[in-house]
Amino acid sequence: MIKKVSINFRPDDAHSIQIIKQICTTLTERGISTALPYYSILHNEGLEHYIMDDEEYLSPDLAIAIGGDGTFLKTARIFLERQCPIMGINRGKLGFLTEFSPDEFDKYLGEVISGKYTVSDRTVMEAVHSKNGTEEALYFFNDAVITKGAFSRAIEIELSVDDMFFSRYKGDGLIIATATGSTAYSLSAGGPIIAPLDNDVCIVNPVCPHSLSIRPVVLPAKSVIRARALSDLTNLLLTTDGQEAIKFSGGDEIIFRQCNRRMKIILHPEKNYYSILREKLNWG
């Protein structure tokens, strides 16, 4: 049963305020508590009494993300430990994850808070930077990307899968993408689209490899993928979902593996993945 809803949005998105007010009114009428983050834009909007401290804000039964896919991924990161379902209201340009439009969300919000919704559990992976016996981990829902920073030189990367040597190549970088992230950066880099309906796979996609024989590969998400930068560069970058980053150097190892958490997306009751794909990519 849903007793508390937390709302996240871009801190500078003034156009979301009206949507937030509608949501707060609907939830209050149904006796459901609403939690808003401490964003300055909320002050002087009559929403101050919905702002809660971190402990209260981070413990909802349902989260609502208002914005584009970037905002949705940030929301998933904020509430990852809580493992609550997330409803996405699209105020971005594309929005594969934010399935509800601003014109229709109110129509379905009542059903969602009544428990009448379907959740899609999506794979969550982690990228672990390993050096000198210490580890630093970042979670990702779409993709983790190794890039070469400011240098124009190619990176030489050695890959192994489940402790078996896989490949060695030079190029501009490497993308490890989940099925959910197959329509993001990996798609732009020539990777395949994978329907996340059975999403326990991941994509290993080299960026601009200096060999025509190197191609993206789809692997089981439970695989443990190890990437070691063989180049002597010192400003390499590991970025997850375009939101968090770790600097590392040649010789360091990055481990990519599935974690035991899931991203729980509330699905649109009148759409499916393929209709959303056609709409977003202008197919047919």
C-alpha positions in Angstrom: 0.0 0.0 0.0 1.3 3.4 -1.0 1.5 5.8 2.0 4.2 8.2 0.9 5.4 9.5 -2.5 8.7 11.3 -3.2 9.0 13.5 -6.3 12.3 14.3 -8.1 12.8 16.7 -10.9 15.6 18.9 -12.3 16.3 21.7 -9.8 16.1 24.4 -12.4 13.0 23.2 -14.2 10.4 25.8 -13.4 7.9 24.2 -15.9 7.7 21.2 -13.6 6.2 23.2 -10.8 2.6 23.1 -12.1 2.8 19.3 -12.5 4.2 19.0 -8.9 1.3 21.0 -7.6 -1.2 18.8 -9.4 0.4 15.7 -8.0 0.5 17.1 -4.4 -3.2 18.0 -4.6 -4.1 14.5 -5.9 -2.1 12.8 -3.2 -3.3 15.1 -0.4 -6.9 14.4 -1.4 -6.2 10.7 -1.0 -4.5 11.0 2.3 -1.0 10.2 0.9 2.1 12.0 2.2 4.2 13.8 -0.4 7.9 14.4 0.0 9.9 17.0 -2.0 13.6 17.6 -2.0 15.2 20.7 -0.7 15.4 22.7 -4.0 15.3 26.5 -3.7 13.0 26.7 -6.7 10.2 25.2 -4.6 10.2 28.2 -2.2 7.6 30.9 -2.7 5.5 28.3 -4.7 3.3 27.2 -1.8 5.1 23.9 -1.6 7.4 24.5 1.3 5.5 22.3 3.7 6.1 19.3 1.4 9.9 19.6 1.6 11.3 16.9 3.9 14.7 16.1 5.3 16.8 13.3 3.6 15.7 10.6 5.9 12.0 11.2 5.1 12.6 11.9 1.5 14.6 8.8 0.8 12.0 6.4 2.3 9.0 6.5 -0.1 6.7 3.7 -1.3 6.7 5.3 -4.7 9.0 7.7 -6.5 7.9 10.0 -9.4 10.5 11.4 -11.8 9.6 14.5 -13.8 11.9 15.3 -16.7 13.8 13.3 -19.3 15.6 10.0 -19.1 18.6 11.7 -17.3 16.3 12.8 -14.5 14.8 9.3 -14.4 18.2 7.7 -14.0 19.2 10.2 -11.3 15.9 9.3 -9.5 16.7 5.6 -9.8 20.2 6.3 -8.4 18.7 8.3 -5.4 16.2 5.6 -4.5 18.3 2.5 -5.4 18.6 1.3 -1.9 14.9 1.8 -1.3 14.0 -0.4 -4.3 10.7 1.4 -4.8 8.9 1.6 -8.1 9.4 4.8 -10.2 6.8 6.5 -12.4 8.3 8.7 -15.1 6.6 11.8 -16.4 8.3 13.0 -19.6 9.4 16.6 -19.8 12.5 15.8 -22.0 12.9 15.3 -25.7 13.1 11.6 -26.2 12.2 9.7 -23.0 12.4 5.9 -23.3 12.1 5.6 -19.5 9.6 8.4 -18.8 6.6 6.7 -20.3 3.8 9.1 -19.1 3.2 12.5 -20.8 2.4 15.7 -18.9 -1.0 15.7 -20.6 -2.0 12.3 -19.3 -0.2 11.5 -16.1 -3.1 12.6 -13.9 -5.4 10.1 -15.6 -3.1 7.2 -14.5 -1.8 8.5 -11.2 -4.9 7.5 -9.3 -4.5 3.9 -10.6 -0.9 3.8 -9.7 -1.3 5.0 -6.1 -4.2 2.5 -5.8 -1.7 -0.2 -6.6 -3.0 -0.9 -10.1 0.2 -0.9 -12.1 2.8 -3.2 -13.7 6.5 -3.0 -12.9 9.4 -3.9 -15.2 12.4 -5.0 -13.2 15.5 -3.8 -15.0 19.1 -5.0 -14.6 21.4 -2.8 -12.6 25.2 -3.3 -13.0 28.2 -1.9 -11.3 31.6 -0.7 -12.6 34.4 -1.3 -10.1 37.7 0.6 -10.4 40.4 -1.7 -9.0 43.9 -0.5 -8.2 46.6 -1.5 -5.6 44.1 -3.7 -3.7 41.5 -0.9 -3.3 38.1 -0.7 -5.1 35.7 2.1 -5.9 32.3 1.2 -7.4 29.7 3.0 -9.3 26.2 1.6 -10.2 24.7 2.1 -13.7 21.3 1.5 -15.2 22.1 2.5 -18.9 25.8 2.3 -19.5 29.4 2.6 -18.2 31.9 4.2 -20.6 35.6 4.2 -20.6 37.0 7.3 -22.5 40.4 8.7 -23.2 39.9 12.2 -21.7 41.5 15.1 -23.5 44.1 13.1 -25.4 43.7 12.3 -29.1 45.6 9.0 -28.8 43.8 5.7 -29.0 43.4 3.6 -25.9 44.6 0.0 -25.9 42.2 -2.2 -23.9 42.5 -5.8 -22.9 39.2 -7.6 -22.1 38.4 -10.8 -20.3 35.1 -12.4 -19.6 34.6 -14.7 -16.7 38.4 -14.9 -16.3 38.8 -16.0 -20.0 40.8 -13.8 -22.4 38.3 -12.2 -24.8 40.1 -9.5 -26.9 42.6 -6.8 -27.1 42.1 -3.7 -29.3 42.8 0.0 -29.8 40.1 2.6 -30.1 38.4 5.7 -28.6 36.9 3.8 -25.7 34.5 1.1 -24.5 30.8 1.0 -23.6 29.2 -1.6 -21.4 25.5 -1.2 -21.7 22.5 -2.9 -20.2 19.5 -3.9 -22.3 17.8 -0.7 -21.0 20.7 1.3 -22.1 20.8 -0.2 -25.6 18.8 2.7 -26.9 21.3 5.3 -25.4 24.9 5.9 -26.2 25.5 2.3 -27.4 22.9 2.8 -30.1 24.7 5.9 -31.3 27.9 4.0 -31.4 26.4 1.3 -33.7 25.2 -1.2 -31.0 22.1 -3.3 -31.3 18.7 -2.5 -29.7 17.8 -5.1 -27.1 14.2 -5.3 -25.8 14.5 -5.2 -22.0 11.6 -7.6 -21.6 14.2 -10.3 -21.0 17.0 -8.0 -19.9 19.6 -10.2 -18.3 22.1 -9.4 -21.0 24.6 -6.7 -21.5 26.4 -5.2 -24.6 30.2 -4.8 -24.9 30.5 -2.1 -27.5 34.0 -0.7 -28.5 33.9 3.0 -29.5 35.6 3.6 -32.9 37.9 0.5 -32.8 40.9 0.7 -35.1 39.9 -2.6 -36.7 36.9 -3.4 -38.9 36.6 -6.9 -37.5 35.8 -5.6 -34.0 32.0 -5.6 -33.4 29.6 -5.2 -30.5 29.0 -8.4 -28.5 25.9 -9.3 -26.4 26.8 -11.3 -23.3 24.9 -12.6 -20.3 24.6 -9.9 -17.7 25.9 -12.3 -15.0 29.2 -12.3 -16.8 32.2 -10.7 -15.0 33.9 -8.4 -17.6 37.4 -7.1 -16.9 38.9 -4.3 -18.9 42.5 -3.3 -18.4 43.9 -0.1 -20.0 47.3 -1.1 -21.5 48.1 2.5 -22.7 50.3 4.7 -20.6 47.7 7.5 -20.4 47.0 9.1 -17.0 43.7 10.9 -17.5 41.3 8.1 -18.5 37.7 8.4 -17.4 35.1 5.9 -16.3 31.6 7.5 -16.6 28.3 5.8 -15.5 25.0 7.0 -17.0 26.7 10.3 -17.9 26.3 11.3 -14.2 29.1 10.0 -12.1 32.8 9.6 -13.1 36.1 8.1 -11.8 39.5 9.1 -13.1 42.0 6.3 -13.7 45.3 5.5 -15.4 46.8 3.0 -17.8 47.3 -0.4 -16.0 44.3 0.0 -13.8 41.5 -2.6 -14.1 37.8 -1.9 -14.4 35.4 -4.7 -13.5 31.8 -4.7 -14.8 29.3 -7.0 -13.2 25.6 -7.4 -12.4 24.5 -6.4 -8.9 21.6 -7.8 -6.8 19.5 -4.6 -7.1 16.9 -3.8 -9.7 15.5 -0.6 -11.3 11.7 -0.8 -11.0 9.9 1.1 -13.8 6.2 1.6 -13.8 4.9 0.8 -17.3 2.3 2.7 -19.2 -0.9 0.6 -19.2 -1.7 1.4 -22.8 1.7 1.3 -24.5 4.4 -1.4 -24.9 8.1 -1.3 -25.6 7.7 -1.7 -29.3 5.2 1.1 -29.7 7.4 3.4 -27.6 10.4 2.4 -29.8 8.4 3.2 -33.0 7.3 6.5 -31.5 10.7 7.7 -30.2 12.7 6.6 -33.3 10.0 7.6 -35.9 9.7 4.1 -37.4 6.9 3.1 -39.7 
